[in-house]
């Protein structure tokens, strides 16, 4: 009796196929990338690029323009 239960448990499909735990369980990991479904218009790409470049360069530009404040000197002094 115990042998039959153990044999059934060992050959059970639920024990053989362990579900994969992922960050996004609703997606499958066996998808292959293909052509995009929606084409992004060129002006939107340009606007996004300008926005990202502005966001990335804003802090360094602020630091460079206020370098005298960081050094402790007055404006115009070397």
C-alpha positions in Angstrom: 0.0 0.0 0.0 2.7 2.5 0.9 4.7 1.4 -2.1 1.8 2.3 -4.4 1.4 5.7 -2.8 5.1 6.4 -3.1 5.2 5.2 -6.7 2.2 7.4 -7.6 3.8 10.4 -5.8 7.1 9.9 -7.7 5.5 9.6 -11.1 3.0 12.4 -10.5 3.1 15.2 -13.1 2.7 17.8 -10.4 6.0 16.9 -8.8 7.9 16.6 -12.1 6.8 20.0 -13.5 7.6 22.6 -10.9 6.1 26.0 -11.8 8.7 28.6 -12.4 8.5 31.6 -10.1 9.1 34.8 -11.9 8.8 38.5 -11.2 5.9 38.7 -13.7 3.9 35.5 -13.5 1.6 36.5 -16.3 4.4 36.5 -18.9 6.0 33.5 -20.4 9.8 33.1 -20.7 9.6 31.3 -24.0 8.6 34.3 -26.2 10.7 35.2 -29.1 11.0 38.9 -30.0 9.6 39.8 -33.4 8.4 42.9 -35.2 6.9 45.6 -33.1 3.1 45.8 -32.9 2.9 49.6 -33.0 5.3 51.8 -34.8 6.4 54.8 -32.8 6.3 58.0 -34.9 9.6 59.8 -35.5 8.6 63.1 -33.8 7.8 61.2 -30.7 11.2 59.6 -30.8 12.8 63.0 -31.2 10.8 64.5 -28.3 11.7 61.6 -26.0 15.4 61.9 -26.9 15.4 65.6 -26.2 13.6 65.1 -22.9 16.0 62.4 -21.8 19.1 64.4 -22.8 17.8 67.4 -21.0 17.1 65.4 -17.8 20.6 63.7 -18.0 22.5 67.0 -18.6 20.5 69.3 -16.2 22.4 68.5 -13.0 26.0 68.7 -14.6 25.0 72.0 -16.3 23.8 73.4 -12.9 27.0 72.3 -11.2 29.2 73.8 -13.9 27.3 77.2 -13.9 27.5 77.4 -10.1 31.1 76.3 -9.7 32.1 79.5 -7.9 29.4 78.8 -5.2 30.9 75.3 -4.7 34.4 76.7 -4.4 33.3 79.4 -1.9 34.4 82.4 -4.0 32.3 85.3 -5.1 31.1 85.7 -8.7 33.9 86.9 -10.9 36.8 86.0 -8.6 39.4 83.4 -9.5 
